[in-house]
Amino acid sequence: MHVLATAGHVDHGKSTLVRALTGMEPDRWAEERRRGMTIDLGFAWTSLPSGATVAFVDVPGHERFVATMLAGVGPVPAAVFVVAADEGWRAQSAEHLAALDALGVRHGLLVVTRSDLADPGPATAAARAELAATSLGAVEAVAVSGVTGTGIDALRAALDRLVARLPAPDAAAPVRLWIDRSFTVRGAGTVVTGTLGAGELRAGDELELTGAARPVRVRGLQSLGAAAGRVGAVARVAVNLRGVDKETVGRGRALLTPGRFRLTDLVDVRVHGDPVAGLPATVTLHIGSAAVSARVRPLGADTARLRLHSPLPLRIGDRALLRDPGRHHVAGGVTVLDVVPPGLDRRGAAAARAAVLAELPGRPDLAGELRRRLLVRRDDLLRMGVEEPGDPVAGDWLADPAHWSGLAGRLAREVDRHAREHPLEPGAPVEALRRRLGLPDRALVEALVRPPLVARGGRVSTAGAGVPAELVAAVDRAFDGLGDRPFVAPEAYRLAELGLGARQLGAAVRAGLVVQLADNVVLRADAPRRAAQVLARLPHPFTVSEARQALDTSRRVAVPLLELFDSTGVTRHTADDRRVVAAAEVAPR
């Protein structure tokens, strides 16, 4: 299927033309038929000589309904521009063309109607000249009469040539169906309609609905009045939604593939049209079928920041239209450059941002986004519109290659600096390194570790960097003179004499040189295992005093040693405060 929108001045015969082509009545409301003027969007379809199906979105031409016209044109890839031979180019002809140009519509057909009332030549020449100066460029023109039928066959052939030139839709793209109508069907519930420009919808799909707190599910689909299990782009489609009230959906909302769009109320854009400096402070942004108020902050000669009154599902590269509601004037089109722009709080930030925006291509660019953002989550890039973001460096994080290489060098320097400042620690803590490098996730620190760096126990150190020799020597001296009494702890004064304070003892514990039972109570690292073996040979149950004597140590050591055994399951208490050995070994703590 192909979908085309009509455009042109009021009463130039757009609806009559659609009626003549399709045999269907595009004006749905009795008021429209009574007044002979389209007020809301109309829809009709027909088959062309080639067998292709074309659907028309018939839009109102009156200036009071420009917002409705834009809702119909916004999602459609091509337009049938209608000019009456007897009236020629008029005010709404110019406004409709300005809208198509602002939206970047590149495919169209000029139809000069009412050729039975006047020579179509002058109107055709004038209209083609106007269209040629816009994104539509040189277009084919056909003169017709909706009343007599003259030229209708030629028009059908021209429509065939037009749709053959349209680019193929991206069937794999995520769905963003802008809703242009919603209603209730008895026995079915809420139904919404729209033009599916890309992707595919299936019955049973779960979708996000803008403005809704939870996902919605597709109960059923129709296209061209027939039920369908799936509908691919480009197509007019009606979607029956399960569990959604009609009041919660309406024109301007959108159905979205989950996880592929970001709702944003702040965007940086490139403006095509009026000078940015001349834009009013408040404009209306039109995209798809949505229209929201936006505050304008000029940045560069052709770039600006828009703060939207309501968030929209926008992506980099989107085309939208700005309209000055005060002057009823199309101010121009915009290309979305950034949907997650940085703050502009510091002095000079706006000028710097303008320089950045001047270089942006206006299309999703993986290398460019990484270069500007340095580190970004893969899902965030997908929501911005960057397809195939590549392989993450850690978790779902992607990094600019140059920045990532620089971080690896900084990490090595930070590890060396920490080793110099804290020689007793077995490496720099990962969390401290994360803060030093300004990284958002500990996983990024660990992913940066490359030989000769090693990550172990939540710390990063240089491979081969062992325990300081002076610490080993001090520990050895502390136990000198204790002979073959492995369960005797050096006295506190002796530890102090040797410079083994709290920090040094902590380093010795982490290095596996000693086990610390209490403040200033340390034993060699293998002492608990050997003590458990001695106690296992005692008659059970035994008292603290019997354990102390068997170990040939003091109560100062025996009590915290037995408490260690109790906490690790090596020993257990009996009813009379005695102990039995439940296991033969205990791992050093």
N, C-alpha and C positions, 0 to 999 in steps of 0.2 A: 504494500500500500504506500501511496505518497500523500502527503498532507500539504495543502496550499492555503494561504489566507488571501482574502480579498482586501483591497485597499482602494481609497478614492473618496472624492467629495460626496456629500449627502445627495441622494436622489439622482445619482449618475447611473443607476441601474445595476448595482452589484448583486442585489438579491434576485432581480429579474434574470440576470445572466446565470446565476447558480440554478435557478428554477428551470431555465431553458436547457441547461446542460444535464441536469440530474432527474428532472421530473419530480423533485421533492420540494417541499415548502421549508425554506430555511428559517423563516420568521415563526418562532414557536408561540409567541404570545398574541392573544386576541387584540391587545392594544396596538401591537406592531402592524397587524393586518388592517385594523381600522384606520390608523394614521398613514399607512403606506410608507412607513419609515422604520428601519431596523433600530431597535433600542438595545437589545442584548445580543450576545453571540449566537449565531445560527450554525447548524451543521448539516451537511448533505454529502452524498457521494455518488460516483458513477464509474462505469468502465470505459476505457479509452479504446480506440481501434486496435492497439497492440495487445489488448487484454489486460493491461495494467489498470489497477484500481486507484482512483484519485478521490480524496476526501477534501471538502472545502470547509474552512472556518470563515463564515461570513460575518464581517464586522460592521458596526454602525459607522456612518460617515459624518454624523452631526458633531459639531465641536463640543457639545455638552457631554458627549460619550467617548471622548478621546481615551480616557482611562480604560474603558471597556474595550475599545479597539486595540490598545496596547496589550491587554491581557490575552487577546486572541492571536495577535501577531507574534508576541514574544517567543513562544516555543516552536514556531513553525519555520522550516528551512527555506521556503520560497513564497513568492507573492504574485498574485494576479492583480495588476494595477489597472483600475478602470477609470476612464475619462469619457465623458459624453461628447459626441461630435458637435452637438448644437450649443454646448456651453463652454467647452474647452477647459483650460487649466483654471482651477479655482483655489480658494483659500485652504480648504481642507485637503485638496490634492497636495498642496505644498507641505502641510503639516504631516500628512500620512507618509509622504516621501521622506521628510526629515526624520521621521521615526524609523523607517526601514533603513535609512542610511546610518542612523545612530546605532542601530542594532547590528549593523554589518551584514545585512541580508544581501547576498551576491547573486541570487538566482530569481528571475522574474519574467513576466510576460505582460506586455501592454495590450489591453483590449479597449478599443474605442467603440463605445456603445451608441445606440440611437443613430446609427449610420443611415437609417431610413429618413431621418429628419434633417440631416445636413451633410454636406461633403465632409468625410472624415479626414481628408488630407491635412488641412491646417491644424486640427487638434492633434493628429498623430505626430506631425513634425514638431510642434511645440512641446508635447509631452515627452517625446524621445530625447529632445535636447535637455529637458530637465532631468530625466532619469540618467542620461549619460554622464552627468557630473557627480553622480553618487556611487555608492558601493555596487549598485545594480549594473552600472555601465551600459553598454549597447545591448538592447533587448529586442527581441522579435515583436512585431506589432501585428495585430489582427483587428480588422473592422467588422463589427457584427450588428445585428438588430435582434434583440430579444423578442420583439413583437412578431416580425416577419420570418425569423429564422435564418435570414441571410448571414452567411459567414460562420454559422455554428459548426459545420463540418470542418471548415478550415481551422477553427479554434480547437476542435478536438485533436486534429493532427498537430497543431502547434503545442498543445499541452503534452502530447506524447513526446515531442522533441524536448520540451522543457524537463519533464521528469526523467528522461534518459540521461540528462546532464547532471542530475543531482548526485552528490557524493553518497556512497554507500554508508548506511549507519553503522555504528560500532555496536555489534550485537553483544560483545563481552563487557561493555561499559556498565558502570553502576547505574541504577535507575534513579532518576529524579523527575517524577511526574508532577508537573505543576497543575494544580486542580483549578479548573475554570467553571465547574458547575457541581452542585451537590443536591441530592434530593432523596426522598424515601420511597421505596417500592413496597407495597403491601406484601407481607410474607417473606420479604427478602431483607429489609432493613435499609441501611444507608448505602447509597451509590454515589460515587464521584466520577467525573469524567476529566479527560485531559489529553494532550498530545504527547505520546511517548516518543521522544526524540532519539533515545539510545537505550541499549540494554534490552532486557526481556522480563516480562511478568508471567508468573505461573499461579494458577489456583493453589492455595495453601501457603504461598510465600508469606513470610513475616517481614514487615517493613516498619521503618520509623515514619511517624507522622509529625511534621513540625507543629509545635504548640501542644503536643500530647505528652503526657507523663510516661506512657508505656507504649511498647510496640503494638502494632495492629496486624491482623491477619486477613489475607485475601480469601474471601469466601467463594467468589466466582468472578468471571471475566466475560465481557462482551466486546465485540468489535464489529462495526457496521451492522449492528442489530442482531448479531448471531452469537450464541454462547461459544466460548473457546476455553480450552484448558491452558493454553499459553498464547501470549501475544508478543511478537517481536517488533522492534522499531523499524521504520517509522510508522506510527499508527494512531488513529483515534481509538481510545479505549475507555470503556466503562468498567469501574472496579467496585464490586460489592464487598464492603468491609464488615467484618464480624465484630460485634460488640462496640460499635462506634455510633454515637448519637449524631444526627444531622447537624445539631447546633454546634458541635465541636469541630466541624470541617466546613470549609467554604473556599471561595475564590482567593487565591494567594497562598494557601497552604500547599505543602508538597509531600508526596510519598517518596521515601528514600530507601535505597539499599542500606541496611544497618552497617555502621562503622565506616562509611565511605564519604561522609560529608560532615563538615564542621559548621555548626550554627554560630554566626559571628555578627556582632553589631558594630565592628570597627574594621574598616578596610582602607587600603591605599589603592588609588586608581590612577590611570592615565585617561585624560579627558580629550575626546575628539569632538571639536565643535567650538562653542563660545570660549573666549579666553578665560582661564581659570580665575584670574583676578576680577573678572566681571561677573562671576556667578553670584547669585544671591546667597545670603547666609544659610537659607533653608531651601532645599529642593525636594522633589519627589523622585525616588529611585524606582524604576520599573525594570523588573526582570522576570521572565516567565509570565505567570499570571499575577505576580505579586507587585504591590505598589506600597512603598513605605517612605515616610518622611526622613530626611537626612540633613544633618548639619555639615556644612562644608568648611574645611580648613585648608586654604591654598598652601601648597608646599613649593612646587617649582612652576616653570612656565606652563607646563601642561599636566602637572600632577597635583593631586589633592588627597586629603584624608576625609573620609565620610564616617560620621557617627550615626548609625541607623537608629530610628526610634524603636524598631523591633528587629530581633536577629533573623537572619536569613541563611539558608544553606548554600554558601558561596564557595567557589573554588578559583584558584589562580587561572587566568585566561578567560573567565566568564565575560560575556558582553552584556551590558545593561544600558539603560537610557536615563538621562537626567531631564526632568521637566520642571520649568519654572511655573509653579501654580499661580503665582500672582499675575504673570503676563500671558498665561496660557500658551507657553512657548517651549518648544523642544530645545533645550540648551545644548544637547549633544549626547554622544555616546560615551561610555566609559569601558575600559578594559581593566579587570581586576588584576592588580599586581601582587597584592599580599593580603591574606585573610587573617594573619596573626602578626600585625605590625608591632614594632617596639614602641615603648613610651617615648615621649618628646618632652621630658621634664627639664632636662639640663639646657643651659644656655648653648646655643649653636646647634642643638640637636635637630631642629627643623631643617636648617640649611644642609646639614650633613645627610639627613634622610632624603632630601630632594636630589642630592647628587647620586645617591644610591638608586633611587627610583628611576632617574634618567637613563640608567644603564640596563634596567630590567627588560627582558624581551616580551613580557606580556603573555607568556605561555609557561606551563610547568617545566622546570629545568632542574633535574636532580643535582648536577654538579654545582649549579649556581645556588640552590637552596642550602646545600651543605656548606658551601663557602661562606654564605652569609650567617647561617645559624650555628655552624661549627659542630654542634651536637643536637640531634633531634630524634625523637622516637619514630619508628617506622610507621605506626598507625597514624601519627600526626601528619606525616608526609602524604599518606594515602588520602586522608581527609582534605588536605590542601589541593589535591588533584594531581600529585606526582605519582604516576603509575610505575610499577616495577622498581621500587626504591633500592634494590640491591641487597647485599648481605650485611647484616648488623655486625658491629665490632664486639658487642656484648649484649646479651639479652635481646631487647628489641631496639637498641640504640644504634644509630648510624652516625658516622663522623666524617668530617672533611679530612681527606688524607693528609694534607699538610699540617693541619691542626693536630691530628692524631699522632703524627710523627713527632711534632714538637712536644706534646704531652709526655711521650715516652722518654724524651731527653730530660724534661723537667722532673719526672718521677725519679730517675736515677740520681739526679742532683739532690733532690729532697731526701732520698734514702741515705746518701753519703753525709749530708748535713746532720741528719738525725743521729747517725752513728757517731759523729764527732761530738755532738752536744750531749748524747746519752750513751756513753760507751758501755754501760752495764746492762742495757736493754738488748734483747735478741732481735732487733729490727724495729722499723718504724710501724706504728699501728696503722692499719688500713684506713680507719676512720679519720685519723689525723691527716694522712696523705690526701684523702678525698677533699678535706677542707682546704688544705694548702693549694691544691690544684684547681679548686673551684668547680668540682665535678658534682653532678646531681645524684650519682648512684655509686655505691661501693663496688658494684660489679665492674664498673669502668676501670677502677684502680687495678683490680685483679687481672683484667684483660690486658692492661698495659705492661704487666710484668714479663720481661724478656731476659734470657741469660745475659749477664751473670746474676741477675736478680732472681730471687726465689720468694714465693709466698708460702708462709707456714704459720699455722696457729693464729691467723688474724693479723700477722705482721709481715712486712716485706724487708728483706735484708739482702746483702750481697753473698752469693754462694761462697763458702769457704771462710766467711767471716765468723770465727769462733768466739769462745768465751775469752775475755781479756786475761792474759797470762798472770797479771798481778792479782786478779780475783782468785784464780786457781791456787796461786801460791799462798794467799792469805787464808783460804779455807784449809789448805794442808797444814799450815802452821797452827791453826786453831785446834786441830785434833792431835797435833804432836804431843807426846808425853802421856797420852791416855792409854798407851800400850795396847793390850788385847782386850780391852773393855769397850766393845763397839756400841754399847747402849748408854754410854756416859756422854752428856752434852757439855761442851765447853762453857765455862762460866761467862756471865754477861760482861764482867770487866775485861776478860780476855778478848772477847769479840770486839769490844770498844777499842782496846789497845791496838788491835790489828786493823782498825778502820772498817770493820764489818757492821755498819749501821743497817737501818731498815731497808734502804735502797739496795745496798750491796747484798744483803741476805736475800732480798726479793730476786735479784739477778741470779744469785747462786741457785735458788729454787728453780727458776725458769730454765737455767742451764743444766739442771739435773745433777748438780753437785751435792745438794743436801735436801732433806725434807724438814720443814719447819712445823713443829708441834704446837708452839705457842710463842709469844714474844720472847726473843732471845733464847729460845730452846730449839736447837737444831741437832740433827743426827746426820750421819752419812746417808746417802740416798738409798742404799740397800739395807739399812738397819731395820726398817719395819718388816721386810720379808724374812730376815733372819730371826727377828724377835718372835714372829708368829710361829716359826718352826720350833723355837725353844719352848714356847708356851704350850704347844700341842703335845709335848712330852710330859707335862705336869699332870698329876692326878686331878681329875675333874669332879666337881667344880673347884675353882681356886679363887682366892681373895686378891685384893690389890697388893697386900703385903707379900703374899707368896709369889706373885708375879714379879714384884720389885726384886726380891731376893734371887729368884731364878735368873733374872736378867742382869744382876749385879749392877744395879743403877739406883738412882735416888727417886724419891716420890715426885720430885719436880719433873722428872722425865716419865715415870711410870704412869702417872695419872693421865696426862694428855695423850700418851701413846695408846693406852687402853681406850680412851675416848675416840681416837682415830679408828681403832679396830672395831669398836661398837658401830660407828657411823658407816663403815664400809662392809659390815657383815662378817668380818673375820671372827669376832667374838659376839656372844649374846649373854644377857643377864639371866640369872635364875631368880627364884622368889626371894632368897636370902641375900641378895646383893652380891652374889658370887658370879663367876663367869665360866663359860665353857668355850673352847675354840670350835668354830663352825667350819672354818676353812684353813688351809695351811699357808696361804699366801695373801698378801695385800699389796696392791700397786701403790707406789709412792705418790703422794698428793703434791 
